[in-house]
């Protein structure tokens, strides 16, 4: 009788494991193959060899690019090199990426930049917020941009127990922001189990010097975050759920969900056009290829554009799609005056003229 019971339990566990494997593969779009969508005027950006995980473009066409992310479980072509912040002037006829110098006193050796955002003050001071993972922990670094010197002056490092696994950030002022936590756990094995089991335990946190609180929760993998041009709505990409959430922002900084846009791709970072309000997403068409890197079966890249997201029927357009032979693992797409930048988690970056 005992052996029969053990066999029954083993069978149940095997069935549950099989179900989770099938569901995990489905969430990662493991069977998806891309039909290419090409853009005619594109070239790889010289000097960016270790990713361009996030990109922020100022209203005057200066683009900040975070590069060199090392993330648990994902490929890195230079795991021993610190990260960098690049600048591109998209007004130039042939824009080039220039590494920004960072002020003395900041620990460059452990710099591991992830999501970025910018706040422009009333006096036109530009503050760059950078999600950083020194020794795979989470901090938010605040810099002041000095354009004449192509440099960043480090102002402060922000740590908090609620900022435990920060992925992306949207600046709301010189010292407050929303941030996404993409995992509940910080241990790499538990992080994988969290994804594998489909636990929707990730969240969005509001931070200010006087108040820190959770403002939204229940996401499978809260990832990119951005805000509408009128500052009324916050957009959150739930990578593993294939969703973009539209949240209404309230006077006390809390968020309530208005709608969810369902997609057929894994949306990473979100860029919002300041004049149209269109949302551009850098996406992973097949997450299996990203998570289980194989040089013989490269992760592809995909860019989508979402128009009229607040309407009953938003328009979603696939702008670019490629199987990895040019660009591996796209994470962001940002536009300025007919020019498109596409960044990746760990590979190269692409410049296109639309």
WOVEN-V653590 format. One record per residue. N is the residue number from 1. RES is the residue in one letter. SS is DSSP state (H for helix, E for strand, C for the rest). Layout:
# WOVEN-V653590
{{N;RES;SS} {N;RES;SS}}
This chain:
# WOVEN-V653590
{{1;X;C} {2;X;H} {3;X;H} {4;X;H} {5;X;H} {6;X;H} {7;X;H} {8;X;H} {9;X;H} {10;X;H} {11;X;H} {12;X;H} {13;X;H} {14;X;H} {15;X;H} {16;X;H} {17;X;H} {18;X;H} {19;X;H} {20;X;H} {21;X;H} {22;X;H} {23;X;H} {24;X;H} {25;X;H} {26;X;H} {27;X;H} {28;X;C} {29;X;C} {30;X;C} {31;X;C} {32;X;C} {33;X;C} {34;X;C} {35;X;C} {36;X;C} {37;X;E} {38;X;C} {39;X;C} {40;X;C} {41;X;C} {42;X;E} {43;X;E} {44;X;E} {45;X;C} {46;X;C} {47;X;C} {48;X;C} {49;X;C} {50;X;C} {51;X;C} {52;X;C} {53;X;C} {54;X;E} {55;X;E} {56;X;E} {57;X;E} {58;X;C} {59;X;C} {60;X;C} {61;X;C} {62;X;E} {63;X;E} {64;X;E} {65;X;E} {66;X;E} {67;X;E} {68;X;C} {69;X;C} {70;X;C} {71;X;C} {72;X;C} {73;X;C} {74;X;C} {75;X;C} {76;X;C} {77;X;C} {78;X;C} {79;X;C} {80;X;C} {81;X;C} {82;X;C} {83;X;C} {84;X;E} {85;X;E} {86;X;E} {87;X;E} {88;X;E} {89;X;E} {90;X;C} {91;X;C} {92;X;C} {93;X;C} {94;X;C} {95;X;C} {96;X;C} {97;X;C} {98;X;E} {99;X;E} {100;X;C} {101;X;E} {102;X;E} {103;X;C} {104;X;C} {105;X;C} {106;X;C} {107;X;C} {108;X;C} {109;X;C} {110;X;C} {111;X;C} {112;X;C} {113;X;E} {114;X;E} {115;X;E} {116;X;E} {117;X;E} {118;X;E} {119;X;E} {120;X;E} {121;X;C} {122;X;C} {123;X;C} {124;X;C} {125;X;C} {126;X;E} {127;X;E} {128;X;E} {129;X;E} {130;X;E} {131;X;E} {132;X;E} {133;X;C} {134;X;H} {135;X;H} {136;X;H} {137;X;C} {138;X;C} {139;X;E} {140;X;E} {141;X;E} {142;X;E} {143;X;E} {144;X;E} {145;X;E} {146;X;E} {147;X;H} {148;X;H} {149;X;H} {150;X;C} {151;X;E} {152;X;E} {153;X;E} {154;X;E} {155;X;E} {156;X;E} {157;X;E} {158;X;E} {159;X;C} {160;X;C} {161;X;C} {162;X;C} {163;X;C} {164;X;C} {165;X;C} {166;X;E} {167;X;E} {168;X;E} {169;X;E} {170;X;E} {171;X;E} {172;X;C} {173;X;C} {174;X;C} {175;X;C} {176;X;C} {177;X;E} {178;X;E} {179;X;E} {180;X;E} {181;X;E} {182;X;C} {183;X;C} {184;X;C} {185;X;C} {186;X;C} {187;X;C} {188;X;H} {189;X;H} {190;X;H} {191;X;H} {192;X;H} {193;X;H} {194;X;H} {195;X;H} {196;X;H} {197;X;H} {198;X;C} {199;X;C} {200;X;C} {201;X;C} {202;X;E} {203;X;E} {204;X;E} {205;X;E} {206;X;E} {207;X;E} {208;X;C} {209;X;C} {210;X;C} {211;X;C} {212;X;E} {213;X;E} {214;X;E} {215;X;E} {216;X;E} {217;X;E} {218;X;E} {219;X;E} {220;X;C} {221;X;C} {222;X;E} {223;X;E} {224;X;E} {225;X;E} {226;X;E} {227;X;E} {228;X;C} {229;X;C} {230;X;C} {231;X;C} {232;X;C} {233;X;E} {234;X;E} {235;X;E} {236;X;E} {237;X;E} {238;X;E} {239;X;C} {240;X;C} {241;X;C} {242;X;C} {243;X;E} {244;X;E} {245;X;E} {246;X;E} {247;X;E} {248;X;E} {249;X;E} {250;X;C} {251;X;C} {252;X;C} {253;X;C} {254;X;C} {255;X;E} {256;X;E} {257;X;E} {258;X;E} {259;X;E} {260;X;E} {261;X;E} {262;X;E} {263;X;C} {264;X;C} {265;X;C} {266;X;E} {267;X;E} {268;X;E} {269;X;E} {270;X;E} {271;X;E} {272;X;E} {273;X;C} {274;X;C} {275;X;C} {276;X;C} {277;X;C} {278;X;C} {279;X;E} {280;X;E} {281;X;E} {282;X;E} {283;X;E} {284;X;E} {285;X;C} {286;X;C} {287;X;H} {288;X;H} {289;X;H} {290;X;H} {291;X;H} {292;X;C} {293;X;C} {294;X;C} {295;X;C} {296;X;C} {297;X;C} {298;X;C} {299;X;C} {300;X;C} {301;X;E} {302;X;E} {303;X;E} {304;X;E} {305;X;E} {306;X;E} {307;X;E} {308;X;C} {309;X;C} {310;X;C} {311;X;C} {312;X;C} {313;X;C} {314;X;C} {315;X;E} {316;X;E} {317;X;E} {318;X;E} {319;X;E} {320;X;E} {321;X;E} {322;X;E} {323;X;C} {324;X;C} {325;X;C} {326;X;C} {327;X;C} {328;X;C} {329;X;C} {330;X;E} {331;X;E} {332;X;E} {333;X;E} {334;X;E} {335;X;E} {336;X;E} {337;X;C} {338;X;C} {339;X;E} {340;X;E} {341;X;E} {342;X;E} {343;X;E} {344;X;E} {345;X;C} {346;X;C} {347;X;C} {348;X;C} {349;X;C} {350;X;E} {351;X;E} {352;X;E} {353;X;E} {354;X;C}}
